[in-house]
Structures are given as structure tokens and as C-alpha cells.
Amino acid sequence: MIYNQGNPPTGTGTIAIEGGVISQVPPLELAATNALLQSADFTTTWAAGGGGTVTPNTTASPRGVVEADTLNDAVGTLAEFTQAVVIANDAVTRTFSVYLLASTSAQSRVGVRLTGGVAKDASIEVNPASGAVISSSADVAASSVEALSIGGASWIRVAVAVANNGSGNVTATPYIQPASLSAATQGNVIAWGAQLEVGSPSSLAQPTPTSQIPTLTAQVTRAAGAIPTWLRAANYTIQVFTATGANTYTAPANLKFARVTIIGGGGAGGGAAITGAGTVSNGGGGGAGATAIRILTAAQIGVSQTATVGAGGTGVAGAAGNAGGTSSFGALLSATGGLGGSMAGPAANATSLGGAGGTPASGDVNYQGGDGFAGNGAAAAGNILSGSGGASSAGGGARNVQHNNNGNAGSAKGSGGSGAANDVNQAGALTGGAGAAGIAFVEEFY
């Protein structure tokens, strides 16, 4: 997901995979304060200068409520809309941000002035339709323009950061000029969700803008927590592939980048042989499939890729287990499956080896699959245990067995199956548990 329009997350926004169940964990962000007294209603608290007028509640805002206002420059006098707030005389960077939707103007300016000491005026001019930055003033510490397709409307969120200088500036005045091409230009733009907060689009410690903080008459501080659902849904989708074999991933038209995660199939546990007097047999656990995670740009992905999901290895009666299949995302990254567990016996003392875990390749983050565990047994002692399956990044492997049982199948994606176990004088060979199939999923960021 886009964490707050392209900024880094402060918590997890990954997909939790436990026991093969996939669930989305909402992304978290830091606490933040909107210093503006009114964030959305430009008819109050905001001052209209240069002959500007406001047409209230003309359009549905990004959160789906008809509350966005149209800011008009109908006379071509470089109209602007401002709101002055008190700030500390400090050396802190602050970001002013606002959502804009194109109307008739082809060029709008968004900025913030600091006054009271050595003044600063940071602003950028943008095309509200395309989001293209046309110009930027010298006092801009950082800026960002993020495109958002919400409810069929193409909004942009414009953010401009300015660094105070400790010279006595104690007033910050954010402003919006609907038609900034020249003093004679007329036009209008739709605006919503204005915000002034501490931080910068270029900061990792305090990334801005954060998700929208509504204000009505006073500053509002939002506690750290989940980004609103409407914002997450607008910027983040996921495609999950669980069918083994080749699947076709088709990239969305407006994709910016994606985080691809693949897990190889788990290996099967080893079987157990027919035993006679004084002999036992057991199987080691299957190894787990590897995991590879990689961030890919839209250009790297192209129109489509083949998302291959590795199958889980199958158990064989009275023989070693089969390996799990390889998962891959085109030729861009891969994760091999875990190897099958071996079989030991029939013998008075039988120790079977677990299968090795799979190997990842080409990921930004690579996790080796967990090795399967060894099985052990001694006829004289009357104890016989198979090996447990290896753990994948999605969860633990299958539980081991004892005393004349087939192995258990792996359940967490890519985990290994456990081996089988036969006591003395058993007339039938037993089968190791199957490994769990892998998975591939693509988190899409817009």
C-alpha cells in the first residue's frame, strides 16, 4: 500500500500468513497534529484575497462525502485563499498539503509563508489535471505530488515543506492560488483536506504528509494508528496466487511499484519401511520452501508476468519424500522448494535425516527454508519417532508422529511434511506427510 501517498510506513503493512491463512495488517503511522483550524471548509477561517470566491460543497471528497469546495478566480486578479496560524519561533520543518481536483485552471500554486522574522515563502506550481510540477520557489525544503484515483476522480495531493530559521517567524500562512499563470488568468480548482504539520516529504523520521486530519475550529492531534480505510483502498491492492503451477499476473494500468513475495513448496516427509523382528523404520521431515521478497517498479514488471506457485512434495510409502516445487515471478525472482525427508531402516537403530530447506534467489529479502528434522528409533528401547517438517516464513512444519503412523501434511504455506514411523513387526510400509504448497502474492502500490 501506499503508506500515506508514497511515504515510508512506521509500522507493518505486510500480509500476515499463518497456517496458510492470509490477512492484511493495516499500515500504521506516527502521531501528528494538523495546525490548521479549518481543514475542509474554505468558506470559514480561510481568507479569500484578490477577488477570490468559494463555491462550497461542490464535489465528493476523497473520502466519499460531498464536502470539497471550488476555489474561484473569476476576475483574473491572482486570487488566493489563506489561513494564518501561530507557530513557534524554531528551526523546525513544516509541511502544508492539500488535495486538489482539476476544474478549469491549468496552473495552480500551493505554498506556505513564514513571517515575523526573516520571512520565507515556499511554493510550487502544479497542473491540477496531471500533477506535473511547473515551478518551485527557492524556499521549498521538499515537496511531493501524489496522484490518487478515488471514486473515479483523479485527485492529486500537493505537499510543500518549508524550514523555519529561528529568526522570529511565528506565523505560518498556507495559501492556494487557483489560477497562478499570471495576474490576468482566470480559473478554478477544487480543494479539500488542507493540513499543516511538522515534518517533511523527504524525512524518514517524520514523513509527511500523513493521512488527513480533519479540523473544524481548532488544531487536532491524531494518535498513532492505522491509516484510514478510504486512503488505503485508493492506493493499495493485492493479487494472491495459490493455485499450483503457472498463473498470469497482469499489472494494473496505474501501477507505480509492487512488492512481490513468493514461497516455494514444502518437501514431503520420508516414509517408513516394512519391519520385522528387532527392526524399526522412520522418515525425516521434509524441508520448507524458501521465501524471496522484492520491490519491483512498473517498468520492471511490464504488462504481465508468470507467477508460478510451487506444489508441495508428495510422500511415498516406504521411501524418501519428494521435493517441493519452485515458486517464481517471471525471471525476476525465485524460491526453490524444500527437499524431501529421507527414510531410515529397517534396522535395530534407525536415524533418518530431514530434507534441506529451499534456496531463494534475486530477492531484496531472502529467507532460506527451514530444514526438516531427523527421525530416531531403537527397537530395543521400544521408541520410534519420525522427524517434524521444516518451518517456512509462513509458519511451522508438520508435527512428527510415533508408533506406526503415516506422516502429517504441512499446513502453513511452503512448510514441510513430517516423516512416518513403524515399530517392529509391521507388515505395511507407511507414507510421509505431504509438503504444503507455496504461494505468490503481489502488493500493488499506486
C-alpha positions as a Markdown table, in Angstrom:
| # | Residue | x | y | z |
|---|---|---|---|---|
| 1 | Met | 0.0 | 0.0 | 0.0 |
| 2 | Ile | 1.0 | 3.4 | -0.4 |
| 3 | Tyr | 1.8 | 4.4 | 3.1 |
| 4 | Asn | 0.4 | 7.9 | 3.1 |
| 5 | Gln | 0.9 | 8.7 | -0.5 |
| 6 | Gly | 4.4 | 7.2 | -1.0 |
| 7 | Asn | 6.0 | 7.9 | 2.4 |
| 8 | Pro | 7.6 | 5.1 | 4.4 |
| 9 | Pro | 5.5 | 3.2 | 6.9 |
| 10 | Thr | 6.1 | 3.5 | 10.6 |
| 11 | Gly | 4.5 | 0.1 | 11.3 |
| 12 | Thr | 3.9 | -3.1 | 9.3 |
| 13 | Gly | 1.6 | -3.1 | 6.3 |
| 14 | Thr | 2.6 | -6.5 | 5.1 |
| 15 | Ile | 0.4 | -9.6 | 4.6 |
| 16 | Ala | 0.4 | -12.0 | 7.6 |
| 17 | Ile | 0.4 | -15.6 | 6.5 |
| 18 | Glu | -0.3 | -18.0 | 9.4 |
| 19 | Gly | -1.2 | -21.6 | 8.8 |
| 20 | Gly | -1.9 | -20.8 | 5.2 |
| 21 | Val | -4.5 | -18.1 | 6.0 |
| 22 | Ile | -3.8 | -14.7 | 4.5 |
| 23 | Ser | -4.9 | -11.5 | 6.2 |
| 24 | Gln | -4.0 | -7.8 | 5.6 |
| 25 | Val | -2.4 | -5.9 | 8.5 |
| 26 | Pro | -3.3 | -2.2 | 8.3 |
| 27 | Pro | -0.3 | 0.1 | 8.0 |
| 28 | Leu | 0.5 | 2.3 | 10.9 |
| 29 | Glu | 1.7 | 5.9 | 11.0 |
| 30 | Leu | 3.1 | 8.3 | 13.7 |
| 31 | Ala | 1.0 | 10.7 | 15.7 |
| 32 | Ala | 0.6 | 14.0 | 14.0 |
| 33 | Thr | -1.0 | 17.4 | 14.5 |
| 34 | Asn | -2.9 | 19.5 | 11.9 |
| 35 | Ala | -2.1 | 23.1 | 12.9 |
| 36 | Leu | -4.8 | 24.5 | 10.7 |
| 37 | Leu | -8.0 | 25.5 | 12.4 |
| 38 | Gln | -10.2 | 24.5 | 9.5 |
| 39 | Ser | -9.2 | 21.8 | 7.0 |
| 40 | Ala | -12.0 | 21.4 | 4.5 |
| 41 | Asp | -14.5 | 24.3 | 4.7 |
| 42 | Phe | -12.9 | 27.2 | 2.8 |
| 43 | Thr | -15.8 | 29.5 | 3.5 |
| 44 | Thr | -14.7 | 29.9 | 7.1 |
| 45 | Thr | -11.4 | 30.7 | 8.8 |
| 46 | Trp | -9.8 | 30.8 | 5.3 |
| 47 | Ala | -9.5 | 34.4 | 3.9 |
| 48 | Ala | -10.2 | 35.0 | 0.2 |
| 49 | Gly | -8.0 | 37.6 | -1.3 |
| 50 | Gly | -7.7 | 39.2 | -4.8 |
| 51 | Gly | -11.4 | 38.8 | -5.5 |
| 52 | Gly | -11.5 | 35.1 | -4.9 |
| 53 | Thr | -14.7 | 33.3 | -4.1 |
| 54 | Val | -15.7 | 29.9 | -2.7 |
| 55 | Thr | -18.4 | 27.7 | -4.0 |
| 56 | Pro | -18.9 | 25.2 | -1.1 |
| 57 | Asn | -19.6 | 21.5 | -1.2 |
| 58 | Thr | -19.5 | 21.1 | -5.0 |
| 59 | Thr | -17.8 | 17.7 | -5.2 |
| 60 | Ala | -17.4 | 14.4 | -3.3 |
| 61 | Ser | -14.1 | 14.5 | -1.3 |
| 62 | Pro | -11.7 | 11.6 | -1.4 |
| 63 | Arg | -13.5 | 10.0 | 1.5 |
| 64 | Gly | -16.8 | 10.0 | -0.5 |
| 65 | Val | -18.6 | 12.9 | 1.2 |
| 66 | Val | -19.8 | 15.9 | -0.8 |
| 67 | Glu | -17.8 | 18.4 | 1.1 |
| 68 | Ala | -15.0 | 19.6 | -1.3 |
| 69 | Asp | -15.1 | 23.3 | -2.3 |
| 70 | Thr | -14.4 | 25.0 | -5.6 |
| 71 | Leu | -12.0 | 27.9 | -5.2 |
| 72 | Asn | -12.6 | 30.5 | -7.9 |
| 73 | Asp | -10.5 | 33.2 | -9.5 |
| 74 | Ala | -13.2 | 34.7 | -11.7 |
| 75 | Val | -11.7 | 38.1 | -12.3 |
| 76 | Gly | -8.1 | 37.3 | -13.1 |
| 77 | Thr | -6.5 | 39.2 | -10.2 |
| 78 | Leu | -4.3 | 36.4 | -8.9 |
| 79 | Ala | -6.8 | 35.4 | -6.2 |
| 80 | Glu | -5.6 | 33.4 | -3.3 |
| 81 | Phe | -7.0 | 31.6 | -0.2 |
| 82 | Thr | -5.0 | 31.8 | 3.0 |
| 83 | Gln | -5.2 | 30.7 | 6.6 |
| 84 | Ala | -2.7 | 32.2 | 9.2 |
| 85 | Val | -1.8 | 30.2 | 12.3 |
| 86 | Val | 0.6 | 30.7 | 15.1 |
| 87 | Ile | 3.8 | 28.6 | 15.2 |
| 88 | Ala | 6.9 | 28.5 | 17.4 |
| 89 | Asn | 10.0 | 30.5 | 16.7 |
| 90 | Asp | 12.1 | 27.5 | 15.9 |
| 91 | Ala | 14.1 | 25.7 | 13.3 |
| 92 | Val | 11.5 | 23.1 | 12.5 |
| 93 | Thr | 10.4 | 22.0 | 9.1 |
| 94 | Arg | 6.6 | 22.0 | 8.4 |
| 95 | Thr | 4.6 | 20.7 | 5.5 |
| 96 | Phe | 1.5 | 22.2 | 4.0 |
| 97 | Ser | -0.6 | 19.8 | 2.0 |
| 98 | Val | -3.9 | 19.9 | 0.2 |
| 99 | Tyr | -5.9 | 17.7 | -2.1 |
| 100 | Leu | -6.7 | 19.2 | -5.5 |
| 101 | Leu | -9.1 | 18.1 | -8.2 |
| 102 | Ala | -8.8 | 19.8 | -11.7 |
| 103 | Ser | -11.6 | 22.0 | -12.8 |
| 104 | Thr | -10.9 | 24.9 | -15.3 |
| 105 | Ser | -7.5 | 26.0 | -14.2 |
| 106 | Ala | -4.4 | 24.6 | -15.8 |
| 107 | Gln | -1.9 | 26.0 | -13.3 |
| 108 | Ser | -2.4 | 26.4 | -9.5 |
| 109 | Arg | 0.1 | 27.4 | -6.8 |
| 110 | Val | 0.3 | 25.8 | -3.4 |
| 111 | Gly | 2.6 | 27.3 | -0.7 |
| 112 | Val | 3.2 | 28.5 | 2.8 |
| 113 | Arg | 4.7 | 31.8 | 4.1 |
| 114 | Leu | 6.6 | 32.2 | 7.4 |
| 115 | Thr | 6.6 | 35.8 | 8.8 |
| 116 | Gly | 7.7 | 37.7 | 11.8 |
| 117 | Gly | 11.4 | 37.4 | 11.3 |
| 118 | Val | 13.4 | 36.6 | 8.2 |
| 119 | Ala | 10.5 | 35.7 | 6.1 |
| 120 | Lys | 10.2 | 32.6 | 3.9 |
| 121 | Asp | 7.8 | 31.7 | 1.1 |
| 122 | Ala | 7.9 | 28.1 | -0.2 |
| 123 | Ser | 5.6 | 27.2 | -3.0 |
| 124 | Ile | 5.2 | 25.1 | -6.1 |
| 125 | Glu | 3.0 | 25.5 | -9.2 |
| 126 | Val | 1.3 | 22.4 | -10.5 |
| 127 | Asn | -1.0 | 21.3 | -13.2 |
| 128 | Pro | -4.1 | 20.1 | -11.3 |
| 129 | Ala | -5.0 | 17.7 | -14.0 |
| 130 | Ser | -1.7 | 15.9 | -14.5 |
| 131 | Gly | 0.1 | 16.7 | -11.2 |
| 132 | Ala | 3.1 | 17.9 | -13.1 |
| 133 | Val | 5.2 | 20.4 | -11.2 |
| 134 | Ile | 5.7 | 23.6 | -13.3 |
| 135 | Ser | 7.8 | 25.7 | -11.0 |
| 136 | Ser | 9.2 | 25.7 | -7.4 |
| 137 | Ser | 10.4 | 28.6 | -5.2 |
| 138 | Ala | 13.8 | 28.8 | -3.6 |
| 139 | Asp | 12.5 | 28.3 | -0.1 |
| 140 | Val | 11.0 | 24.9 | -0.7 |
| 141 | Ala | 12.7 | 22.4 | 1.6 |
| 142 | Ala | 11.0 | 19.4 | -0.1 |
| 143 | Ser | 7.8 | 18.7 | -2.0 |
| 144 | Ser | 5.7 | 15.9 | -3.3 |
| 145 | Val | 2.7 | 15.5 | -5.6 |
| 146 | Glu | 0.9 | 12.2 | -5.4 |
| 147 | Ala | -1.8 | 11.1 | -7.9 |
| 148 | Leu | -4.9 | 9.4 | -6.3 |
| 149 | Ser | -7.7 | 7.8 | -8.3 |
| 150 | Ile | -10.6 | 7.7 | -5.8 |
| 151 | Gly | -14.2 | 7.0 | -6.7 |
| 152 | Gly | -13.5 | 7.6 | -10.3 |
| 153 | Ala | -12.0 | 11.1 | -9.7 |
| 154 | Ser | -8.3 | 11.9 | -10.3 |
| 155 | Trp | -7.2 | 13.8 | -7.3 |
| 156 | Ile | -3.7 | 15.0 | -6.5 |
| 157 | Arg | -2.2 | 15.7 | -3.1 |
| 158 | Val | 0.3 | 18.5 | -3.2 |
| 159 | Ala | 2.7 | 18.9 | -0.3 |
| 160 | Val | 5.2 | 21.8 | 0.2 |
| 161 | Ala | 7.7 | 21.8 | 3.1 |
| 162 | Val | 9.4 | 24.9 | 4.5 |
| 163 | Ala | 12.1 | 25.1 | 7.2 |
| 164 | Asn | 11.8 | 27.8 | 9.8 |
| 165 | Asn | 15.0 | 29.6 | 10.7 |
| 166 | Gly | 14.7 | 30.7 | 14.3 |
| 167 | Ser | 14.8 | 34.3 | 13.3 |
| 168 | Gly | 11.4 | 35.3 | 14.8 |
| 169 | Asn | 9.0 | 33.8 | 12.3 |
| 170 | Val | 5.9 | 33.0 | 14.5 |
| 171 | Thr | 3.2 | 33.0 | 11.8 |
| 172 | Ala | 2.7 | 30.4 | 9.1 |
| 173 | Thr | 0.2 | 31.2 | 6.3 |
| 174 | Pro | -0.6 | 28.4 | 3.9 |
| 175 | Tyr | -2.1 | 29.6 | 0.6 |
| 176 | Ile | -3.7 | 28.3 | -2.5 |
| 177 | Gln | -3.9 | 30.3 | -5.8 |
| 178 | Pro | -6.4 | 28.6 | -8.1 |
| 179 | Ala | -5.1 | 30.3 | -11.3 |
| 180 | Ser | -1.4 | 31.3 | -10.9 |
| 181 | Leu | -0.2 | 31.5 | -14.5 |
| 182 | Ser | -0.5 | 35.3 | -14.4 |
| 183 | Ala | -2.4 | 38.1 | -12.7 |
| 184 | Ala | -4.8 | 38.1 | -15.6 |
| 185 | Thr | -5.5 | 34.4 | -15.7 |
| 186 | Gln | -8.9 | 33.2 | -14.6 |
| 187 | Gly | -9.9 | 29.7 | -13.4 |
| 188 | Asn | -10.9 | 27.5 | -10.5 |
| 189 | Val | -9.8 | 24.3 | -8.7 |
| 190 | Ile | -11.5 | 22.0 | -6.3 |
| 191 | Ala | -9.8 | 21.7 | -2.9 |
| 192 | Trp | -10.2 | 19.6 | 0.3 |
| 193 | Gly | -8.2 | 18.3 | 3.2 |
| 194 | Ala | -5.7 | 21.1 | 3.9 |
| 195 | Gln | -3.1 | 20.2 | 6.5 |
| 196 | Leu | -0.1 | 21.9 | 8.2 |
| 197 | Glu | 2.1 | 19.6 | 10.2 |
| 198 | Val | 5.6 | 19.1 | 11.4 |
| 199 | Gly | 7.8 | 17.0 | 9.1 |
| 200 | Ser | 8.9 | 16.7 | 5.5 |
| 201 | Pro | 8.2 | 14.5 | 2.5 |
| 202 | Ser | 11.9 | 13.7 | 2.5 |
| 203 | Ser | 12.1 | 12.7 | 6.2 |
| 204 | Leu | 12.2 | 9.1 | 7.3 |
| 205 | Ala | 11.8 | 10.0 | 11.0 |
| 206 | Gln | 8.7 | 12.2 | 10.5 |
| 207 | Pro | 7.4 | 11.6 | 6.9 |
| 208 | Thr | 4.7 | 14.0 | 5.7 |
| 209 | Pro | 2.0 | 14.4 | 4.6 |
| 210 | Thr | 0.3 | 12.0 | 7.0 |
| 211 | Ser | -3.2 | 10.8 | 6.4 |
| 212 | Gln | -5.8 | 13.5 | 6.5 |
| 213 | Ile | -6.6 | 15.0 | 9.9 |
| 214 | Pro | -10.0 | 16.9 | 9.9 |
| 215 | Thr | -10.2 | 20.2 | 11.8 |
| 216 | Leu | -13.2 | 22.5 | 12.3 |
| 217 | Thr | -12.3 | 25.3 | 14.7 |
| 218 | Ala | -9.0 | 24.2 | 16.4 |
| 219 | Gln | -5.9 | 22.2 | 15.8 |
| 220 | Val | -6.3 | 18.4 | 16.1 |
| 221 | Thr | -3.7 | 15.8 | 17.1 |
| 222 | Arg | -4.3 | 12.3 | 15.8 |
| 223 | Ala | -2.8 | 9.4 | 17.8 |
| 224 | Ala | -0.5 | 6.9 | 16.1 |
| 225 | Gly | -2.6 | 4.2 | 14.4 |
| 226 | Ala | -4.0 | 2.8 | 11.2 |
| 227 | Ile | -4.2 | 4.8 | 8.0 |
| 228 | Pro | -7.9 | 5.4 | 7.1 |
| 229 | Thr | -9.5 | 2.7 | 5.0 |
| 230 | Trp | -10.5 | 5.1 | 2.2 |
| 231 | Leu | -6.9 | 6.1 | 1.8 |
| 232 | Arg | -5.5 | 2.6 | 1.9 |
| 233 | Ala | -8.0 | 1.3 | -0.6 |
| 234 | Ala | -7.2 | 4.1 | -3.0 |
| 235 | Asn | -3.5 | 3.3 | -3.0 |
| 236 | Tyr | -3.1 | -0.4 | -2.4 |
| 237 | Thr | -4.3 | -3.6 | -3.8 |
| 238 | Ile | -3.1 | -7.2 | -3.7 |
| 239 | Gln | -3.2 | -10.1 | -6.0 |
| 240 | Val | -2.8 | -13.5 | -4.4 |
| 241 | Phe | -1.9 | -16.8 | -6.3 |
| 242 | Thr | -2.4 | -20.1 | -4.5 |
| 243 | Ala | -3.1 | -22.4 | -7.5 |
| 244 | Thr | 0.0 | -24.5 | -8.1 |
| 245 | Gly | 1.7 | -24.2 | -11.4 |
| 246 | Ala | 1.8 | -21.2 | -13.8 |
| 247 | Asn | -0.5 | -18.2 | -13.2 |
| 248 | Thr | -0.7 | -15.0 | -15.1 |
| 249 | Tyr | -0.2 | -11.7 | -13.2 |
| 250 | Thr | -1.4 | -8.7 | -15.1 |
| 251 | Ala | -0.2 | -5.3 | -13.8 |
| 252 | Pro | -2.8 | -2.5 | -13.3 |
| 253 | Ala | -2.5 | 0.4 | -15.7 |
| 254 | Asn | -1.6 | 2.9 | -13.0 |
| 255 | Leu | 0.8 | 0.8 | -11.0 |
| 256 | Lys | 3.9 | 2.6 | -9.7 |
| 257 | Phe | 5.7 | -0.3 | -8.0 |
| 258 | Ala | 4.9 | -3.6 | -6.3 |
| 259 | Arg | 6.3 | -5.8 | -3.5 |
| 260 | Val | 6.3 | -9.4 | -4.7 |
| 261 | Thr | 6.6 | -12.3 | -2.2 |
| 262 | Ile | 7.0 | -15.9 | -3.2 |
| 263 | Ile | 7.3 | -19.1 | -1.1 |
| 264 | Gly | 8.4 | -22.4 | -2.6 |
| 265 | Gly | 6.6 | -25.6 | -1.9 |
| 266 | Gly | 7.5 | -27.7 | 1.2 |
| 267 | Gly | 9.1 | -31.1 | 0.9 |
| 268 | Ala | 7.4 | -34.3 | 1.9 |
| 269 | Gly | 8.4 | -36.3 | 4.9 |
| 270 | Gly | 10.2 | -39.6 | 4.5 |
| 271 | Gly | 8.2 | -42.9 | 4.6 |
| 272 | Ala | 8.7 | -45.9 | 6.8 |
| 273 | Ala | 9.6 | -49.4 | 5.6 |
| 274 | Ile | 8.1 | -52.8 | 6.4 |
| 275 | Thr | 9.8 | -54.0 | 9.6 |
| 276 | Gly | 10.5 | -57.4 | 11.1 |
| 277 | Ala | 11.6 | -58.7 | 14.5 |
| 278 | Gly | 14.0 | -56.3 | 16.2 |
| 279 | Thr | 13.9 | -53.7 | 13.5 |
| 280 | Val | 12.2 | -50.3 | 13.1 |
| 281 | Ser | 11.9 | -47.6 | 10.4 |
| 282 | Asn | 11.2 | -43.9 | 10.3 |
| 283 | Gly | 11.3 | -40.9 | 8.0 |
| 284 | Gly | 12.8 | -37.5 | 8.4 |
| 285 | Gly | 10.8 | -34.3 | 8.0 |
| 286 | Gly | 10.6 | -32.5 | 4.7 |
| 287 | Gly | 12.4 | -29.2 | 4.2 |
| 288 | Ala | 10.4 | -26.0 | 3.9 |
| 289 | Gly | 10.3 | -23.9 | 0.7 |
| 290 | Ala | 12.4 | -20.7 | 0.6 |
| 291 | Thr | 11.0 | -17.2 | 0.6 |
| 292 | Ala | 12.0 | -14.3 | -1.7 |
| 293 | Ile | 10.7 | -10.7 | -1.5 |
| 294 | Arg | 11.5 | -8.0 | -3.9 |
| 295 | Ile | 10.3 | -4.4 | -4.7 |
| 296 | Leu | 9.8 | -4.0 | -8.5 |
| 297 | Thr | 8.9 | -1.0 | -10.5 |
| 298 | Ala | 6.1 | -1.0 | -13.0 |
| 299 | Ala | 8.7 | -0.8 | -15.8 |
| 300 | Gln | 10.5 | -3.9 | -14.5 |
| 301 | Ile | 7.2 | -5.9 | -14.3 |
| 302 | Gly | 5.8 | -4.7 | -17.6 |
| 303 | Val | 2.4 | -5.7 | -18.8 |
| 304 | Ser | 2.4 | -9.1 | -17.1 |
| 305 | Gln | 4.5 | -11.8 | -15.5 |
| 306 | Thr | 4.1 | -15.5 | -14.9 |
| 307 | Ala | 3.6 | -16.1 | -11.2 |
| 308 | Thr | 4.4 | -19.8 | -10.6 |
| 309 | Val | 3.4 | -21.4 | -7.3 |
| 310 | Gly | 5.4 | -24.5 | -6.3 |
| 311 | Ala | 3.5 | -27.6 | -5.4 |
| 312 | Gly | 4.1 | -29.4 | -2.1 |
| 313 | Gly | 6.1 | -32.6 | -2.3 |
| 314 | Thr | 4.3 | -35.9 | -2.2 |
| 315 | Gly | 5.0 | -38.7 | 0.2 |
| 316 | Val | 6.0 | -42.2 | -0.9 |
| 317 | Ala | 5.2 | -45.4 | 1.0 |
| 318 | Gly | 8.5 | -47.0 | 2.2 |
| 319 | Ala | 10.7 | -44.4 | 0.5 |
| 320 | Ala | 12.1 | -40.9 | 0.8 |
| 321 | Gly | 9.7 | -38.0 | 0.3 |
| 322 | Asn | 9.6 | -35.9 | -2.8 |
| 323 | Ala | 10.8 | -32.3 | -3.0 |
| 324 | Gly | 8.5 | -29.3 | -3.2 |
| 325 | Gly | 8.3 | -27.3 | -6.4 |
| 326 | Thr | 9.9 | -23.9 | -7.1 |
| 327 | Ser | 7.9 | -20.7 | -6.9 |
| 328 | Ser | 8.9 | -17.8 | -9.2 |
| 329 | Phe | 7.8 | -14.5 | -10.6 |
| 330 | Gly | 8.9 | -14.5 | -14.2 |
| 331 | Ala | 12.7 | -14.4 | -14.3 |
| 332 | Leu | 12.8 | -11.7 | -11.6 |
| 333 | Leu | 12.9 | -13.8 | -8.5 |
| 334 | Ser | 12.6 | -17.4 | -7.4 |
| 335 | Ala | 12.3 | -19.7 | -4.3 |
| 336 | Thr | 13.0 | -23.4 | -4.6 |
| 337 | Gly | 11.1 | -26.0 | -2.7 |
| 338 | Gly | 12.3 | -27.9 | 0.2 |
| 339 | Leu | 13.8 | -31.4 | -0.3 |
| 340 | Gly | 12.0 | -34.5 | 0.9 |
| 341 | Gly | 13.0 | -36.2 | 4.1 |
| 342 | Ser | 15.0 | -39.5 | 3.9 |
| 343 | Met | 13.9 | -42.9 | 5.2 |
| 344 | Ala | 15.9 | -45.0 | 7.7 |
| 345 | Gly | 15.6 | -48.7 | 8.3 |
| 346 | Pro | 14.5 | -51.3 | 8.7 |
| 347 | Ala | 17.2 | -51.6 | 11.3 |
| 348 | Ala | 17.7 | -52.1 | 15.0 |
| 349 | Asn | 18.5 | -48.4 | 15.3 |
| 350 | Ala | 17.1 | -46.0 | 12.7 |
| 351 | Thr | 18.0 | -42.3 | 12.3 |
| 352 | Ser | 16.6 | -40.6 | 9.2 |
| 353 | Leu | 17.7 | -37.2 | 8.0 |
| 354 | Gly | 15.4 | -34.2 | 7.4 |
| 355 | Gly | 15.3 | -32.6 | 4.0 |
| 356 | Ala | 17.2 | -29.4 | 3.4 |
| 357 | Gly | 15.2 | -26.2 | 3.1 |
| 358 | Gly | 14.8 | -24.4 | -0.2 |
| 359 | Thr | 17.0 | -21.6 | -1.6 |
| 360 | Pro | 15.9 | -18.1 | -2.6 |
| 361 | Ala | 17.3 | -16.1 | -5.4 |
| 362 | Ser | 17.2 | -12.4 | -6.6 |
| 363 | Gly | 15.1 | -11.1 | -3.7 |
| 364 | Asp | 15.7 | -7.9 | -1.8 |
| 365 | Val | 15.0 | -10.0 | 1.2 |
| 366 | Asn | 15.7 | -13.8 | 1.0 |
| 367 | Tyr | 14.8 | -16.4 | 3.6 |
| 368 | Gln | 16.2 | -19.9 | 3.4 |
| 369 | Gly | 13.6 | -22.6 | 4.0 |
| 370 | Gly | 13.9 | -24.4 | 7.4 |
| 371 | Asp | 15.4 | -27.9 | 7.3 |
| 372 | Gly | 13.3 | -30.9 | 8.2 |
| 373 | Phe | 14.1 | -32.6 | 11.5 |
| 374 | Ala | 15.6 | -36.1 | 11.9 |
| 375 | Gly | 13.7 | -39.1 | 12.9 |
| 376 | Asn | 15.1 | -41.6 | 15.6 |
| 377 | Gly | 14.2 | -45.0 | 16.8 |
| 378 | Ala | 15.6 | -48.0 | 18.6 |
| 379 | Ala | 13.9 | -51.4 | 18.6 |
| 380 | Ala | 15.3 | -52.5 | 21.9 |
| 381 | Ala | 14.0 | -49.3 | 23.7 |
| 382 | Gly | 10.6 | -49.6 | 22.0 |
| 383 | Asn | 10.6 | -45.9 | 21.0 |
| 384 | Ile | 10.2 | -44.7 | 17.4 |
| 385 | Leu | 9.7 | -41.1 | 16.3 |
| 386 | Ser | 9.7 | -39.5 | 12.9 |
| 387 | Gly | 11.1 | -36.1 | 12.0 |
| 388 | Ser | 9.0 | -32.9 | 12.1 |
| 389 | Gly | 8.7 | -30.8 | 8.9 |
| 390 | Gly | 10.7 | -27.7 | 8.4 |
| 391 | Ala | 9.3 | -24.3 | 9.0 |
| 392 | Ser | 8.7 | -21.7 | 6.2 |
| 393 | Ser | 8.4 | -18.0 | 6.7 |
| 394 | Ala | 4.7 | -18.5 | 6.8 |
| 395 | Gly | 4.7 | -20.9 | 9.8 |
| 396 | Gly | 5.9 | -24.1 | 11.4 |
| 397 | Gly | 6.2 | -27.5 | 9.8 |
| 398 | Ala | 4.1 | -30.6 | 10.3 |
| 399 | Arg | 4.2 | -32.3 | 13.7 |
| 400 | Asn | 6.1 | -35.6 | 14.0 |
| 401 | Val | 4.5 | -39.0 | 14.7 |
| 402 | Gln | 5.3 | -42.2 | 16.6 |
| 403 | His | 4.4 | -45.8 | 16.6 |
| 404 | Asn | 3.0 | -46.9 | 13.3 |
| 405 | Asn | 1.6 | -43.8 | 11.7 |
| 406 | Asn | 1.9 | -42.1 | 8.4 |
| 407 | Gly | 3.4 | -38.6 | 8.5 |
| 408 | Asn | 1.4 | -35.4 | 8.8 |
| 409 | Ala | 1.0 | -33.0 | 6.0 |
| 410 | Gly | 2.4 | -29.4 | 6.2 |
| 411 | Ser | -0.3 | -26.7 | 6.6 |
| 412 | Ala | 1.5 | -23.3 | 6.6 |
| 413 | Lys | 2.4 | -22.2 | 3.1 |
| 414 | Gly | 5.6 | -23.9 | 2.0 |
| 415 | Ser | 6.1 | -25.9 | 5.2 |
| 416 | Gly | 7.5 | -29.4 | 5.2 |
| 417 | Gly | 5.5 | -32.6 | 5.9 |
| 418 | Ser | 6.6 | -34.9 | 8.8 |
| 419 | Gly | 8.0 | -38.4 | 8.4 |
| 420 | Ala | 6.3 | -41.7 | 9.0 |
| 421 | Ala | 7.2 | -44.2 | 11.8 |
| 422 | Asn | 7.0 | -48.0 | 12.0 |
| 423 | Asp | 7.6 | -50.1 | 15.1 |
| 424 | Val | 8.9 | -53.7 | 15.0 |
| 425 | Asn | 7.0 | -56.4 | 13.0 |
| 426 | Gln | 4.9 | -54.1 | 10.8 |
| 427 | Ala | 3.7 | -55.7 | 7.5 |
| 428 | Gly | 2.9 | -52.5 | 5.7 |
| 429 | Ala | 5.0 | -49.6 | 4.5 |
| 430 | Leu | 3.9 | -46.1 | 5.6 |
| 431 | Thr | 3.9 | -42.8 | 3.8 |
| 432 | Gly | 5.5 | -39.5 | 4.8 |
| 433 | Gly | 3.3 | -36.4 | 5.0 |
| 434 | Ala | 3.0 | -34.1 | 2.0 |
| 435 | Gly | 4.6 | -30.8 | 2.0 |
| 436 | Ala | 2.4 | -27.7 | 1.8 |
| 437 | Ala | 2.2 | -25.8 | -1.5 |
| 438 | Gly | 3.8 | -22.4 | -1.8 |
| 439 | Ile | 2.3 | -19.1 | -2.6 |
| 440 | Ala | 2.9 | -15.9 | -4.6 |
| 441 | Phe | 1.3 | -12.5 | -3.9 |
| 442 | Val | 1.8 | -9.1 | -5.3 |
| 443 | Glu | 1.2 | -6.0 | -3.2 |
| 444 | Glu | 0.4 | -3.2 | -5.6 |
| 445 | Phe | 1.2 | 0.5 | -4.9 |
| 446 | Tyr | -0.3 | 3.4 | -6.8 |
